[in-house]
Amino acid sequence: MAKATKTIKTRVINLEQKQGAFSTLLNRFRGESKEQTELSALRSILSNEKARLLHMVKTKKPDSIYKLAKDLGRDFKAVRQDVLLLERFGFLERIPVKKGGREMLKPVLALDVLEIKINL
């Protein structure tokens, strides 16, 4: 019997220096498309708070954004905004989960590897 191999989802971020400033190109998981984004958005994604959030999602596997906010000891609204930003850039996904007649959105990691390349 053949072993099932786990596919590793990778996100590649290329920073290129053009005329004294960095421009950012984010490659999708399969690398088929590139989208231009603001470097300031990238800076906000790579903050310590976002790193803590991603670590909590990976290790604690919270059932909802509310539970994630409680685990982090942060305001729900701020955590929700962070989750939406990380989802927009493909770091997280929100999966609908039914619990006790209610539907919640469970945050899960959407990638395994983040690769940042700086082309000077």
C-alpha positions as CSV (number, residue, x, y, z in Angstrom):
1,M,0.0,0.0,0.0
2,A,1.2,3.5,-0.8
3,K,1.4,6.0,2.0
4,A,-0.7,9.1,1.7
5,T,1.5,12.2,1.3
6,K,0.6,15.4,2.9
7,T,0.7,18.4,0.5
8,I,2.5,21.4,2.0
9,K,0.8,24.6,1.2
10,T,3.3,27.4,0.7
11,R,2.9,31.1,0.4
12,V,5.7,33.0,-1.4
13,I,6.1,36.8,-0.9
14,N,8.6,38.5,-3.2
15,L,9.9,41.9,-2.4
16,E,11.6,43.7,-5.2
17,Q,13.5,47.0,-5.0
18,K,12.5,49.4,-7.7
19,Q,13.6,53.0,-7.9
20,G,14.5,53.2,-4.2
21,A,11.4,51.5,-2.8
22,F,10.2,48.0,-2.3
23,S,7.2,46.6,-4.2
24,T,5.5,43.5,-3.1
25,L,4.3,40.5,-5.1
26,L,2.4,37.7,-3.4
27,N,2.2,34.4,-5.3
28,R,-0.8,32.2,-4.8
29,F,-0.3,28.7,-3.4
30,R,0.1,27.2,-6.8
31,G,2.0,30.2,-8.1
32,E,-0.4,30.7,-11.0
33,S,-1.1,34.4,-10.3
34,K,0.5,37.4,-8.8
35,E,-1.2,40.3,-7.1
36,Q,0.3,43.6,-6.3
37,T,-0.2,44.7,-2.7
38,E,0.9,47.5,-0.5
39,L,4.0,47.0,1.6
40,S,2.3,48.5,4.6
41,A,-0.3,45.7,4.5
42,L,2.5,43.2,4.5
43,R,4.1,44.9,7.5
44,S,0.9,44.7,9.4
45,I,0.6,41.0,8.6
46,L,4.1,40.3,10.0
47,S,3.5,41.8,13.4
48,N,4.1,40.0,16.7
49,E,0.3,40.0,17.5
50,K,-0.4,38.2,14.2
51,A,2.4,35.7,14.9
52,R,0.8,35.0,18.3
53,L,-2.6,34.6,16.7
54,L,-1.3,32.2,14.1
55,H,0.5,30.2,16.8
56,M,-2.7,29.9,18.9
57,V,-4.7,28.8,15.8
58,K,-2.0,26.1,15.1
59,T,-1.6,24.9,18.7
60,K,-4.9,25.4,20.5
61,K,-7.2,24.9,17.4
62,P,-10.0,27.2,18.8
63,D,-13.6,26.4,17.8
64,S,-14.4,30.1,17.1
65,I,-12.9,33.6,16.7
66,Y,-14.5,34.4,20.1
67,K,-12.6,31.5,21.8
68,L,-9.4,32.6,20.0
69,A,-9.9,36.1,21.4
70,K,-10.3,34.7,24.9
71,D,-7.2,32.5,24.6
72,L,-5.2,35.5,23.4
73,G,-6.6,37.8,26.1
74,R,-7.6,40.4,23.4
75,D,-10.7,42.2,22.4
76,F,-13.0,40.1,20.1
77,K,-13.3,42.9,17.5
78,A,-9.6,43.4,17.2
79,V,-9.0,39.6,16.8
80,R,-11.8,39.4,14.2
81,Q,-10.1,42.2,12.2
82,D,-6.8,40.4,12.4
83,V,-8.4,37.1,11.3
84,L,-10.1,38.8,8.3
85,L,-6.8,40.4,7.2
86,L,-4.9,37.1,7.5
87,E,-7.7,35.4,5.6
88,R,-7.5,38.0,2.8
89,F,-3.8,37.2,2.3
90,G,-4.3,33.5,2.5
91,F,-2.8,32.7,5.9
92,L,-6.1,31.6,7.5
93,E,-9.4,30.1,6.5
94,R,-12.7,30.3,8.4
95,I,-14.6,27.0,8.3
96,P,-18.3,26.9,9.3
97,V,-18.9,24.6,12.3
98,K,-22.2,23.7,13.9
99,K,-22.3,23.5,17.7
100,G,-25.4,23.4,19.8
101,G,-27.7,24.6,17.0
102,R,-25.4,27.6,16.2
103,E,-23.0,28.0,13.3
104,M,-19.6,29.4,14.2
105,L,-16.6,30.2,12.0
106,K,-13.5,28.2,13.1
107,P,-10.2,29.7,12.1
108,V,-7.7,27.2,10.6
109,L,-4.3,27.6,9.1
110,A,-4.4,27.8,5.3
111,L,-0.7,27.3,4.8
112,D,2.3,25.4,6.2
113,V,5.2,27.5,4.9
114,L,5.7,31.2,4.5
115,E,8.6,32.1,2.3
116,I,9.8,35.7,1.9
117,K,12.3,36.6,-0.8
118,I,13.9,40.0,-1.1
119,N,15.4,40.8,-4.5
120,L,17.8,43.7,-4.4
